[in-house]
Amino acid sequence: MIEQHFLDDTLLQLRKLKTQAERATAQIGDDAFFAALGTEENSIALIMKHVAGNMRSRWTDFLTSDGEKPDRDRDTEFELAQQETRARVMEVWEDGWSRVFGAVQSLGPGDLMKAVTIRSESHTVLEAIQRQVTHYAAHVGQMVLLCKHYAGAEWVSLSIPRGKSREFDVAKSGAPYGLSDTR
């Protein structure tokens, strides 16, 4: 069924986003992790805190309560406590992802058209999932760009390195440019 395929692919894509963010942040030190490019920009740590706070709010009691929990203080997700550590940020990050994966894994095909609310606005489960995947993808993209900036020449590509597409195609298919012998 397409509904189950959607749920399975959602989990796959979410896992890829988490892995991409973690592979990127593994390439930078703590100074870069907490650095902001300017006064109006967020550090990688703040982006991770925000995503984790969003996840905790959206995915806790996903089918039964509003996705914007009354105890969420979104503004503090963009503030670093004086003693904030990378380990603590990673702890809330892991907790957020655990909630996402647990909630999505608990869903069945019959749940996709059920109604859920986010900030008192009704969405189907399918719409709410898409809304969150899009949100997380945008923030992971920000994090990857910042990590690449801070890593500089030491950056290790998370996908096909620049200038290596043809090599990748050959390695994947065994033929130049992805062509295969169809005889």
N, C-alpha and C positions, 0 to 999 in steps of 0.2 A: 504494500500500500504506500502511496505517496506520502501520507501523513507520517508513517513511521520512518520513512526515508528522510523526511524533513527533520524530524527530531534527532535521528542518528547523525545527520550531516551537521545540524546545529551544534551538537556536542563536539564533533570533529573540528569544526571551524573555531569554536571557542577554545578548544585545547591548543590549536595552532596559534591563536592570538596570545594565549598565556605563555606558551613556549617562546614565541617570537620576542615578547617583552622581556622575558627572563634571560634569553640568550643575548639580547642587546645590553641589558643592565649588568650582566656578568662581565662585560668588556670595559666597564668604567669603575673608577675608584669612588670612595665615599665623598670626596670633595666635589666631583662632578655630579654625583647622585643628588646632592643637596644644593647644587648651584642653580641660579636662575640667570638667564641671559640679560634680564633687566628688571626694573621694579614692577612692571605689569605682567611679567611672564611667570609661569610656574616651573618649579624644579621637577625633576623626574620623581622625587620623593612625594611631592604634593600631588602630582597627577596620579600616582599609585594610591595615595591615601584617598583621593576623591573617588577613583574607580572602586576601591574597596568599600567605601562608605555607601556608594550607590548600590553596589551588589548586596550589601547587608540589608539595605532598605528594600530594594526591589524584590529580592528572592526569598526573604524570610516570610513564611506563611503566604507564599505566592498566590495561591488560588483563593485565599480566604480573607486577606486584608489589603488595604490600599498599599500600593508600592512605595508610597512616600510615608514612612513611619513617623509618628509624632515625636519620637525621641531622636530623630536624626537632626544633627546640627550641621548642615551642609557647609556653612561658612567656615567652621573649624577644620574642615577637610583641606582647606587652603592655607592653614597656619601650621607652622612647625613649633612644637613645644621646645623649650630650651634644651632639654635632655633627650630629644627625639633621636633615635638610633636607626640605622639601616635595618638592623635585625627586627626592631619593633614595626617598622613600615612593612617589612616582608611578612611579618606575622599577620597583620591585618589584611594584607594582600592575599595570603593563602586562605585566610578565613573567608574572605569574599568569594574567591573562586570555589571553595568547598561548598558554599551555599548555592552558587550558580549550578554547579554540576549536580548536586543533590536534587535541586528543584527540577532541572530539566530531565534528569534520569527518572524522576518519579512520574513524569507525564506520559500519557498514552495518546494514541491517535484521536480518541474521542474527546480529549481535552482541548484541542486546538481552537475550537470555535466557542469555547466557554468565554464568559466575560470576566475580566479582571479590571481593577481600577489603578490608575497611577495619577496621583494628585487630583483625585475625584473625577478623573476623566476615564470613561469606559473604553477598553480595548479588547479585542479578542486575544486569547493567549498567543496566537500566531503573530498578531501585530505587536504585542508586548515583547515577545522574543526578538522580533526583527528590530524593534526600537533599541533594545539593549545591545544586540550584536553590533549594530551600526555605531552606537555610542562608544562601545569598548574598542572597536576597530579604529575609530578616530583618535582616541587617546593612545592606543598602542602605537599608531603612526607617529604621533607627537613624540612619544618616548623614544622610538627608534631613531628619529631624526636627531633628537638631542644627544642620544648616546653616540651616534655616528659623528656628530659635531665634536663632542668631547674626546672621543677615542682618536680622531684624526687619522693619521697614517697607520695607526695600529688596528684600525677597524677591520674586522673579519666579516665579510658579507653574510647575511642571513639567508640569502637566496643565491641566484646565479651572479657571480661577480662580474663587474663591468668588463666587457671585451671577451667574455667566456661563453657567450650564448651558443656559438657553433660547437664548441667542445662539449657543452652540455647536451645539445641535440644529438651529437654522434654517440656520446656515452649512453644516452637513454635509448636510442633506437638501433645503434650499431651502423647507421648509415649517415652520410653527410646531410645536413639540413633537415634531419628528421625523416628523410625519404627511406623507404624500404623497398626491397625487391618484391614486386607483386606477381612475379611469374609463377 
